[in-house]
Amino acid sequence: MKRCRGEAGLTATQLAVMMPALLFWIMLIVQYGLWVHAKQVATAAAAEAVDVAQVPGSTTASAEAAARSFLSQSGNLVHITIDVTPTAEQVTVRVRGQAPQLVPGFSWTVAAVAQAPMERYIPQPAR
């Protein structure tokens, strides 16, 4: 098969054009995986804080400290905010942060909310 003179080097040109796009898509897939992991970590940290906050006599500071301790051990979140809101009936914890940034120009924020009823002691005659 005889090649035309104008086709010389066409494969290298196509590769030079397609390779950056392929690498960008691969980086987006990895970025999505980092976001999913950060979302799961934020959800687990919120659940950890709720477990501490729903116990009678606990404080919002102790619940926030439990969430921060969990995040420092297993999280990859940055710019973390933790909001613990106890009421007489239930406690709500909101955890927000940003997933690691692999792809420039993309900021992936994660948020998790956990709620649980407040534990309280009810004497036997009142049950």
Secondary structure, 3 states (H helix, E strand, C coil): CCCCHHHCCHHHHHHHHHHHHHHHHHHHHHHHHHHHHHHHHHHHHHHHHHHHHCCCCCCHHHHHHHHHHHHHHHCCCEEEEEEEEECCCEEEEEEEEECCCCCCCCCCEEEEEEEEECCCCCCHHHC
